[in-house]
Amino acid sequence: MTEILIQKAYNEVKKHRNMVINDPYRLRYHLMPPVGLLNDPNGLIQFKGIYHVFYQWNPFETTHGAKFWGHYTSEDMVHWREEPIALAPSEWYDKNGCYSGSAVESDGKLYLFYTGNVKKEDGTRETYQCLAVSENGIDFEKLGPVLNLPEHYTAHFRDPKVWRKDDHWYMVIGAQTLEEKGTVALFHSKDLYHWEEAGIIAGSEMDGLKDFGYMWECPDLVHLNGKDVLLVSPQGLKPVGDFYHNLFQSGYFIGELDYKRMKFPHGAFTELDRGFDFYAPQTFTDESGRIILYGWMGITDELESYQPTIVNRWVHALTIPRELELHHGKIFQRPVRELKKLRKNHVVVETNKFEGISAELIMDFVKAGPFKISFRNEAYLSFDSDRLTLERRNLMSGNLEARTCKIASVSKLQIFMDHSSLEIFINDGEEVFTTRYFPNPNDSIISVEGEADFKLIKWHLGDDGE
């Protein structure tokens, strides 16, 4: 069964390869599916010196179906190899999808934890937290479920993230209570195979939160600058001011996990990204101790089926890798230094109109003031007084839509443009806007207007000419 499913997936890749690679919106330095739909990054790890990125993948459609785990490896997070499919939905406990999860190393082996999704004939769902293991990081043996659904949660119980502290392993899982409140459940183990429940460490209507969503997905606990930071993607938040305007959100709580009492008192929720397309982020710690994040550069909303790449049989991508740091109670995200390897054709731009499609821009502001940047006449970044706004054209209506955040001043912009994406880092990562956009492929004009005075450097990124 497994071999047949995997071969069918490879047949889809081969069948549509030319159509996919010739799409003018195909990205140059981001991870994408070879065909079909990509969503959450999974199993991020540096294992025996090699970076591994797994991802949710439906090779057969550009819609959300029974997910596989696709797999890329790299020695530098810049040049990637496509590896054999890691997991396929072939067993009774994962037949409707190998859903999101994480990776850890133990005894020289690579362990993948993931959620097995099962849809029954009566429309109900079963969920299992499963384990697979590999000696070489490429070929995986499924070991089956290691944790069944506790009775006090609905079947929306998924996305295990596992880490080690001292002589114990810990796992957080995104969950929904029987009262349909989003929560994060904590478990612990001595051997990775047998897990005990420690309880709910965060959730809607806990620790001073009011109603805060009906489901919390993709939890992740990291330690930054002496603090524990819980990343989570809550579903069901209503817009408040400039916040929570995407269908689903991704953000974090800063606190301290009490490993004896299994409690996590924490502060307020902060969004990680202020753009249109960012969800389900996951982190890992590399061998030098950096905390590095990838996110899904997409989201499941009403615009998903209108993306123009679908006609060419693929949709969505992952963000560039970002190093996380905690400063003054706020996460800063910075592109990893390895991405400098992509830089070609250094240019000091001395005009307000220039060309760029796959490029990195660094703007250092000498004098503050209002400005507006037009990206290929399809997306616009503007600053006025204390408000930064990103606009793009809505794929359904054709009208401009906006995401906005308040910021005291703009001293620096670092902008990663690709053929159909923008990742904008403000003030060395104090705020970030991530979005897909789909300009006329023949339009490469970037223009800047306004009262601000700045120095602008541009590099071409990727292998194609401009």
VOMARLUM-884032 format. One record per residue (C-alpha): residue in one letter; x, y, z. Coordinates in steps of 0.02 Angstrom, whole numbers, plus 32768, in hexadecimal, padded with zeros to 4 digits. Example, Ala and Ser with C-alpha at 12.3 -4.5 7.8 and 13.67 -1.06 7.14 Angstrom:
<rs>
A82677F1F8186S82AC7FCB8165
</rs>
This chain:
<rs>
M800080008000T8089807B8031E80F080597F95I8057806B7F24L802681117F72I80D681567F65Q80E681207EB0K804181757E87A808582157ED4Y8125820A7E6DN80BD81EE7DD1E806182927DF5V810782ED7E07K814682A87D62K80A282C67D05H809A837F7D2FR815383AA7D41N8161841B7CA7M80C184787CD0V80FA84977D83I81AC84D07D61N817985457CD4D80F985A27D3CP8130865A7D3EY80FD86647DF5R816F85D57E28L81E286127EB2R82A086147EA3Y82E185FC7F54H824D85BC7FB9L821A85087FDCM818084D57F77P812684337F4CP816083DB7EADV80A683CE7E84G800383E27EE3L7FE7843B7F89L806484628012N803584A180BED80858491816CP8141847F8184N816383E181EBG81F18386823FL826F84138238I831883DA8276Q83D383DC8258F83FF8323825EK84B582ED8251G84E183968208I845983958182Y83C084068186H831A83AB816CV827683FD813DF81DD838F812DY813783D780F5Q807F83AC80E5W805F83798031N7FCC83447FC7P801B830F7F22F7F7682E47ECCE7F1383877EDBT7F29843F7F00T7EAE84297F90H7EBF83E38040G7EB28326803EA7F0E82908086K7FB882DC80ACF80638291808FW810682D080DBG817683158052H822D832B807DY82BD83A08052T8370839F8096S83FB84208090E84A8844180D3D848E84FD80DAM83D1852580D1V83F185708025H841084DF7FAEW839084557FC4R837C83A07F8EE82D3834F7F77E82D582AC7FD8P826282147FCCI81B682248019A81C8820E80D5L811581DE8105A807F81A780A1P7FCB819280E2S7FCB80D580CFE7F9F80898179W7EFE807581D9Y7F3380FB8254D7F63818081D2K7F0081508137N7EB281FD8123G7F51825E8140C7FFB82628193Y7FDB830881E7S805983818231G80DD835882B2S8193836A82E2A823D831482E5V82BC82EB836CE8361828E8371S8382820583F1D840A818083F4G844481B68348K8399819982FAL831A821382B4Y826B820582FDL81D2825382AAF813682748310Y8098829782ACT7FDB829082B7G7F838202825EN7EDA823D821EV7E4A81C28203K7D9F81F181BEK7D17817181DFE7C83814B8170D7C0A81A281E6G7C6A824581D3T7CC2823E827BR7D7E82488290E7E0281E782EDT7EAE822B8317Y7F4E81D2834AQ7FF982178378C807381AA8319L812C81878310A81A4815C8282V825F8140828ES82F58148821AE83AC81188229N83E581848197G836682128199I832081DF80F0D82C981368100F8244812C8188E81F1809A81DEK814580BC8228L8131807D82D9G807980AB82E8P8019810A836FV806F81368412L7FE281A28457N7F27818E8444L7EA68218845AP7E8482418512E7DCB823F853AH7DBD82F78568Y7DE9833A84BAT7D9083378414A7DE682E3837FH7E32838D8355F7ED1835783ADR7F6F83628344D801A83A88317P808F835D839BK812D83C283BDV81AF83628423W824B839C8480R82C1835D8506K82EA83AF85ACD835E83598627D833182A18628H827D82B285E9W822582CD8544Y819483458535M810B835884B4V808E83E38496I7FF383C2842CG7F75843A83E3A7ECA840B8425Q7E1384348438T7DB4841384D9L7D0883C584DCE7CC8847784F7E7D1C84A48450K7DA28512849BG7E508516844FT7EDB84D884C1V7F8C849484C9A7FA083EB851FL804583B3856CF808783018579H812B82B785B7S818D8216859BK822F81C185CDD8245815D852CL81E381B1849BY816D811C8495H8104812A8533W80B381D28558E805A821485F3E7FE582A985F4A80198340865CG7F8283AC8636I7F54844A85D9I7FDB84D185E3A7F83855A8580G7EDF857A8529S7E4585E0850DE7DFD862985AFM7E9D85FF860FD7F23866F865EG7EBE870D8646L7E8B86E88592K7DD786FB8560D7D8B869384D6F7E2386798466G7DF3860283DCY7DA5855783C5M7E4684FB8396W7F00851B83B1E7F6E84CC832DC802984AF831AP806884D483CCD812384E783E4L818485108482V822E85648471H82A885B084EDL82E1866084BFN834C86D58528G831D868185CCK8263867685A5D81F285EB8568V818F861F84CEL80F485BF8497L80D185D183DEV802185A283A9S7FA585BA831BP7EF785DE8361Q7E5D85CB82F6G7DBF86308313L7E0286DB8347K7D9D87728313P7DF5880F82D2V7E2288908356G7E6689358315D7EFD890E82A6F7F09885B82E7Y7EC587B082B3H7E8C87DD8202N7EBD873881B1L7E4786A481BDF7EC0864F8238Q7F4F869B829DS7FFD866B82D6G805386B7836DY80A186998416F809586A884D3I812D86CE853FG8134867785E8E818C85F2864BL816285398648D816784F286F8Y81A1844086D6K817484088786R80C3844C878DM80AC843F86CFK806784EF86C7F808D857B864CP805E8628868DH807186A085FCG8053874F85B9A7FED87908528F7FE287478478T804C879983F1E803C87788337L80DB873B82E2D80B887818236R804B881281FCG803587DF8147F7FB4877B80E7D800886D180D5F805A86888170Y801D85F381D5A805185568233P81058589825BQ817E850D82A8T822B852482F3F82C684BC8310T836C84D88367D840284C182F5E84AC8480832BS84EB8531834FG8458855383C4R83F285C48352I833485B8835BI82FC85B482A5L824A85C28266Y81F1859181C6G813C85BD81A4W80BC858A8123M80B3861A80A8G7FF985FF808FI7F5785E580EBT7EB6858480D5D7E39860C80AAE7DBD863B8022L7E48867F7FB2E7EAA85DC7FAFS7E4B85937F1BY7E6786347EB6Q7F25862B7EB7P7F6086327E01T7FE185A87E18I7F5585287E2AV7F3D85227D6EN7FEF84E17D68R7FCC845B7DEBW802684A27E85V8002851A7F14H805B85667FACA810D856F7FEFL8171857E8090T81BE862080D0I8277863E80D3P82CB86018174R82CF868481FEE8337868B829BL82D486BB8337E8311872B83C3L82B587748458H82CF882C847FH826E88908501G81DF88148504K81CC88058448I8206878683C8F827487CC833DQ82828766829CR831B8776822DP83428719818BV83CA869981AER847886D3817CE848C86418102L84148697808AK849F87138060K84E186877FEFL845186AE7F78R848D875F7F5AK84C887907EACN84E488347E50H84F488B07EE0V84A889577EACV849C89FC7F09V83F58A437ECDE83F78AFF7EB6T834F8B167E60N829C8B077E9DK826D8A8B7E14F82CC89EA7DEEE82B189357DBEG82A788987E28I824B87F17E27S82B4877A7E8FA831787F17EFCE834C88267FAAL833B88DE7FD5I83878934806DM834B89E48090D83A08A46811AF83418AE58142V83A88B838159K830F8BF08176A82678BB381B3G81C88BE18159P81348B9C80FAF815A8B298067K81068AAE7FF1I81598A1F7F94S810589D07EFDF8136891C7ED9R811588F67E21N807189577E27E802188CB7E8CA805188E87F43Y807689867FA4L80CD89AB8049S80AE8A558096F80DC8AAF8138D80888B49817DS80A78B8F822BD809B8AF18296R80468A768221L808E89FA81A6T801989B08124L802D892580A4E7FAE891E8017R7F97889C7F8FR7F1388737F0FN7E8C87FA7F4AL7E88875F7EDCM7DCA87567EDES7D93880C7ECEG7E2A885D7E7FN7E1F88E77F01L7EAE89197F73E7EAB88CF8023A7F19890580B4R7F7488C9814FT7FB0894E81C8C8019895C8265K804989ED82D5I81038A1082E3A815C8AA6832ES81D68ABD829FV82268A62820CS82E48A66820BK830789CE819EL82AF895C8122Q82F288B680E5I82838872805BF828C87C7800AM823187C87F64D8212872A7F01H81AC87117E63S8109870A7EC5S813587307F7AL816C87BC7FEDE81BC87AC809AI81D8885680E8F824088668187I822E890D81E1N82B489518257D831988B08259G828188428273E821C88A782F0E8187888A827CV8175881B81E2F80F9881B8152T80EE877D80E9T8080876D8050R806987187FAAY803D878A7F19F802A876C7E60P806487FE7DF3N806C87FF7D36P810587917D15N814788157C9CD813C88A27D1CS81DD88B47D80I81CE896B7DB6I81E9899D7E6BS81CC8A547E96V81DF8ABA7F34E818C8B617F58G81798BCF7FF2E81DB8C3F8066A82518BBF80B5D830A8BC2808AF83608B1A8080K83F28AB4803EL83BD8A1F7FD6I842289847FA7K83DF88FC7F34W841C884D7F11H83D787D47E91L83A9872D7EE3G839D86847E91D83D8863A7DEED837286947D69G83A3873A7D1AE834187DB7D27
</rs>
